[in-house]
Amino acid sequence: MKSPRRTLLRLAMGAAALSAVPRIARAQAYPSRPVRIIVGFPPGGATDIQARLMGQWLSDRLGQPFLVENRAGASGNIGTEAVAKAPADGYTLLQIVTPHAINAALYTNLSFDFIRDIAPVVCAARLAYVVVVHPSVPATTLPEFIAYAKANPGKINYGSAGQGTPQNIACELFKMMTGLNLVHVPYKGGAPAVADLIAGHVQVIFAPVSESIPQIKAGKLRALAVTTASRLNVLPDVPTVAESVPGYEASGFAGIGAPRNTPGEIITMLNKELNAGLADSKVRARIVDLGGTVLGGSPAEFAAIISEATEKWARVIKFAGIKAE
């Protein structure tokens, strides 16, 4: 006669196996129709380009279109809200970038909690900004610029893509750590800010590498430093800010997320496929061209990056008294 304990154990194992069947079947069936990747910013920028790069990789690997849908506005909040309210079935994804970590402290009336409502999938890359000045600025190195700014408090204007944008926050961190008095001139986007820098209407910008490297190579702008912890392959001779201001780091990030409660097996599948893409030489080269450092890794590692950035930028926003436009 079989013991009751052995019988119960066998039944429990059978139940566990049966409960796993729908999850396995669901993962194997996904995706069975097109998937949307929501980008909360206009087409053509680095955020949009990276989303399309990842989307094309997933389309080729998984046999269904991964289509980028731009829902620009409110520093990415419109797109984030759409994803937070979407069905948690893996068919709506979010391109996660630095503003998502900034917005939690910048906006007080959001209808979602980013960390609670968006599940990280993978962090594709760290993104750099580069400190660029107009050629008329009498500084060829960052220490020279700091000295020049200290000798001319309140007379040097810095541009950004707008109040509370990563460019604004990166420069405010720089001001906080150096004690400089630079005047903020916000623009409606990075392109007009760079255009006015070229025209000499502002003197310095902490600009995304992808938006400034053509002008740097053409000699229209002078690169003084990059904001990442280490130098960039695309600008190997440009030092880091930290080489002159120890402890400074203001990199951005880009990755993919999904609505909370998206099935774990779908997130695992997407993470695996995206990590495979990030190991591909052509994908890696394109990310490097955009001023990025390829990362990859687990959803938990991406969650840690988001949490750290959210806390860091909240401190800078509070110190600088930055308000949303």
HUFEN-V525116 format. One record per residue. N is the residue number from 0. RES is the residue in one small letter. OMEGA is omega in degrees with one decimal (none if undefined). BURIAL is 1 if it has 9 or more other C-alpha atoms within 8 Angstrom, else 0. D_FIRST is the distance of its C-alpha to the first C-alpha in Angstrom with 2 decimals. Layout:
n: {N,N}
res: {RES,RES}
omega: {OMEGA,OMEGA}
burial: {BURIAL,BURIAL}
d_first: {D_FIRST,D_FIRST}
This chain:
n: {0,1,2,3,4,5,6,7,8,9,10,11,12,13,14,15,16,17,18,19,20,21,22,23,24,25,26,27,28,29,30,31,32,33,34,35,36,37,38,39,40,41,42,43,44,45,46,47,48,49,50,51,52,53,54,55,56,57,58,59,60,61,62,63,64,65,66,67,68,69,70,71,72,73,74,75,76,77,78,79,80,81,82,83,84,85,86,87,88,89,90,91,92,93,94,95,96,97,98,99,100,101,102,103,104,105,106,107,108,109,110,111,112,113,114,115,116,117,118,119,120,121,122,123,124,125,126,127,128,129,130,131,132,133,134,135,136,137,138,139,140,141,142,143,144,145,146,147,148,149,150,151,152,153,154,155,156,157,158,159,160,161,162,163,164,165,166,167,168,169,170,171,172,173,174,175,176,177,178,179,180,181,182,183,184,185,186,187,188,189,190,191,192,193,194,195,196,197,198,199,200,201,202,203,204,205,206,207,208,209,210,211,212,213,214,215,216,217,218,219,220,221,222,223,224,225,226,227,228,229,230,231,232,233,234,235,236,237,238,239,240,241,242,243,244,245,246,247,248,249,250,251,252,253,254,255,256,257,258,259,260,261,262,263,264,265,266,267,268,269,270,271,272,273,274,275,276,277,278,279,280,281,282,283,284,285,286,287,288,289,290,291,292,293,294,295,296,297,298,299,300,301,302,303,304,305,306,307,308,309,310,311,312,313,314,315,316,317,318,319,320,321,322,323,324}
res: {m,k,s,p,r,r,t,l,l,r,l,a,m,g,a,a,a,l,s,a,v,p,r,i,a,r,a,q,a,y,p,s,r,p,v,r,i,i,v,g,f,p,p,g,g,a,t,d,i,q,a,r,l,m,g,q,w,l,s,d,r,l,g,q,p,f,l,v,e,n,r,a,g,a,s,g,n,i,g,t,e,a,v,a,k,a,p,a,d,g,y,t,l,l,q,i,v,t,p,h,a,i,n,a,a,l,y,t,n,l,s,f,d,f,i,r,d,i,a,p,v,v,c,a,a,r,l,a,y,v,v,v,v,h,p,s,v,p,a,t,t,l,p,e,f,i,a,y,a,k,a,n,p,g,k,i,n,y,g,s,a,g,q,g,t,p,q,n,i,a,c,e,l,f,k,m,m,t,g,l,n,l,v,h,v,p,y,k,g,g,a,p,a,v,a,d,l,i,a,g,h,v,q,v,i,f,a,p,v,s,e,s,i,p,q,i,k,a,g,k,l,r,a,l,a,v,t,t,a,s,r,l,n,v,l,p,d,v,p,t,v,a,e,s,v,p,g,y,e,a,s,g,f,a,g,i,g,a,p,r,n,t,p,g,e,i,i,t,m,l,n,k,e,l,n,a,g,l,a,d,s,k,v,r,a,r,i,v,d,l,g,g,t,v,l,g,g,s,p,a,e,f,a,a,i,i,s,e,a,t,e,k,w,a,r,v,i,k,f,a,g,i,k,a,e}
omega: {-178.6,179.7,177.6,-178.0,-179.9,178.7,179.5,179.7,179.9,178.1,179.9,179.0,178.0,179.4,179.2,179.3,178.8,-179.2,179.2,-176.4,179.5,-179.7,-179.9,179.8,-179.3,179.5,-179.5,-178.7,-175.7,-6.8,178.9,177.4,-177.5,179.4,177.6,168.3,-177.8,175.2,-174.8,-176.5,-177.0,176.7,174.0,179.8,-177.6,179.4,-179.9,-178.2,-180.0,178.8,-179.9,177.1,178.9,179.7,179.7,177.7,-179.7,177.5,-178.3,-175.7,-169.9,169.9,175.0,178.8,169.4,-167.7,177.3,177.2,-178.7,175.2,-172.2,174.2,175.3,177.2,177.8,-174.9,179.7,178.3,-179.8,179.2,179.3,-179.7,-179.3,-178.3,-178.5,175.6,-178.1,-175.4,178.6,-177.3,171.5,-179.6,-179.0,169.2,-176.6,178.4,-173.4,-179.8,178.8,177.2,179.9,-169.5,-178.9,179.4,-174.0,-177.6,-176.2,-174.4,-179.9,-179.7,-178.8,172.1,-170.3,-176.9,179.8,-167.3,179.3,179.3,177.7,175.4,177.5,172.1,-175.9,-172.1,162.9,-177.3,-176.3,166.4,-179.7,178.6,-178.5,179.1,173.1,-178.3,179.7,179.4,-175.7,179.1,176.8,176.7,179.0,176.2,177.1,178.5,179.3,178.7,179.3,180.0,178.4,178.6,-177.9,-176.9,177.7,-177.3,-179.0,-179.5,172.7,-179.9,174.8,178.3,178.1,179.7,177.9,177.2,179.9,178.4,178.2,-177.0,-179.3,179.8,177.9,174.1,177.2,177.4,-178.6,-175.2,-178.1,-177.3,-178.7,175.9,177.0,-176.6,-178.5,173.7,-177.9,176.5,176.0,179.7,-177.6,-177.0,178.1,177.0,178.9,178.6,179.1,174.6,178.1,179.8,178.0,-179.9,168.8,-172.7,-175.1,175.3,167.4,-167.2,171.5,-178.3,-177.2,-178.5,-171.8,-173.1,176.5,-179.9,176.4,-178.4,179.1,179.7,179.6,176.6,179.1,179.4,-179.9,-175.8,172.3,-170.8,-178.8,-177.9,178.8,-178.8,-176.6,177.1,-177.5,176.8,-170.2,-177.1,-179.6,-177.5,174.1,174.2,-176.0,176.8,176.8,-180.0,-174.6,177.8,-179.8,174.3,-177.1,179.3,172.6,177.0,176.9,-179.9,-176.6,175.1,-178.5,176.3,177.0,-177.2,170.1,-176.5,-177.1,-178.3,176.6,177.1,178.2,178.6,-179.6,179.0,-179.8,-177.2,179.7,175.4,175.8,177.0,-178.7,175.2,-179.0,-173.5,-179.1,177.9,-179.8,-178.8,179.9,178.4,177.9,178.4,180.0,179.3,-177.1,171.1,-174.8,178.9,-170.6,-179.9,-173.6,173.0,179.6,178.1,176.7,177.7,179.9,178.3,-179.9,-178.4,-179.6,-179.4,-180.0,179.4,-177.7,-175.5,175.1,178.7,-179.8,179.4,179.4,-178.4,-175.8,-179.4,-177.2,178.2,176.9,179.1,none}
burial: {0,0,0,0,0,0,1,0,0,0,0,0,0,0,0,0,0,0,0,0,0,0,1,1,0,0,1,0,0,0,1,0,0,1,1,1,1,1,1,1,1,1,0,0,0,0,1,1,1,1,1,1,1,1,1,1,1,1,1,0,0,0,0,1,1,1,1,1,0,1,1,1,1,0,1,1,1,1,1,1,1,0,1,1,0,0,0,1,0,1,1,1,1,1,1,1,1,1,1,1,1,1,1,1,1,1,0,0,0,0,0,0,0,1,0,0,1,1,1,1,1,1,1,1,1,1,1,1,1,1,1,1,1,1,0,0,0,0,0,0,0,1,0,1,1,1,0,1,1,1,0,0,1,0,0,1,1,1,1,1,1,1,1,1,1,1,1,1,1,1,1,1,1,1,1,1,0,0,0,1,1,1,1,1,1,1,1,0,1,1,0,1,1,1,0,1,1,1,0,1,0,1,1,1,1,1,1,1,1,1,1,1,0,0,1,1,0,0,0,1,1,1,1,1,1,1,1,1,1,0,1,1,0,0,0,0,0,1,1,1,1,1,0,0,1,0,0,1,1,1,1,1,1,1,1,1,1,1,1,1,0,1,1,0,1,1,1,1,1,1,1,0,1,1,1,0,1,1,0,0,0,0,1,1,0,0,1,1,1,1,1,1,1,1,1,1,1,1,1,0,1,1,1,0,0,1,1,0,1,1,0,0,1,1,0,1,1,0,0,0,0,1,0,0,0}
d_first: {0.00,3.78,6.41,9.16,11.67,10.57,10.41,13.77,15.20,14.65,16.22,18.99,19.84,20.03,22.26,24.44,24.91,25.87,28.27,29.90,30.68,33.57,35.05,35.06,36.46,39.07,40.21,40.42,42.46,44.85,47.77,48.24,51.70,54.57,54.08,56.83,57.84,59.99,62.89,64.72,67.98,70.60,70.26,71.90,71.08,68.79,65.91,66.22,66.64,63.50,61.44,62.73,62.02,58.35,58.16,59.53,57.06,54.10,55.63,55.94,52.41,50.47,52.50,53.54,56.76,56.63,59.82,61.83,63.10,65.80,65.87,68.54,69.75,69.42,68.52,65.38,64.15,64.55,62.24,59.72,59.60,58.94,55.93,54.61,54.65,53.31,49.82,47.35,46.36,48.07,51.01,53.46,54.06,56.72,59.06,58.95,62.13,63.89,65.35,61.87,61.68,65.24,64.99,62.65,65.54,68.33,67.25,66.36,65.57,62.98,60.50,57.72,56.47,56.44,53.93,51.56,52.03,52.26,49.44,50.86,49.87,52.12,55.50,57.52,60.59,62.80,66.20,69.52,72.72,76.06,79.01,81.93,85.54,88.64,90.88,93.58,91.51,93.04,89.80,88.17,85.39,83.17,84.91,88.24,86.92,85.68,89.12,90.87,88.74,89.38,93.10,92.93,90.65,90.08,92.01,89.20,87.14,83.61,82.12,78.57,76.72,76.76,75.98,72.49,71.92,70.58,74.16,75.38,72.57,72.96,76.68,76.22,73.89,76.66,79.23,77.06,76.71,80.37,82.23,84.06,85.72,85.05,85.62,82.83,83.89,80.94,80.98,78.97,77.08,77.30,79.67,82.59,82.16,82.46,85.42,87.23,86.50,88.11,91.04,91.39,90.75,87.99,87.85,84.18,80.72,77.21,76.40,73.35,73.94,73.51,76.34,78.76,78.41,80.77,83.48,82.89,83.33,86.39,87.97,88.10,85.87,85.43,81.96,81.87,78.18,74.62,72.25,69.13,68.13,69.18,71.82,71.26,71.48,73.67,76.09,75.76,79.12,78.52,77.28,74.70,75.84,73.93,76.31,79.00,76.97,74.15,70.84,71.73,69.11,68.98,66.92,65.32,62.09,60.76,57.25,54.92,52.94,51.03,50.41,47.89,44.38,44.87,41.40,40.67,39.83,43.30,45.02,43.22,44.35,47.91,48.02,46.96,49.53,52.31,51.78,52.12,55.38,56.63,56.14,58.34,61.86,63.69,61.85,62.40,66.09,66.62,65.08,67.33,70.33,69.57,69.78,66.06,63.84,60.55,57.48,54.11,50.91,48.04,48.16,47.78,50.82,52.82,51.84,53.22,56.48,56.93,56.28,58.71,61.40,61.04,61.68,64.49,66.45,66.09,67.97,70.73,71.07,71.47,73.94,76.06,75.88,74.90,74.54,73.26,76.04}
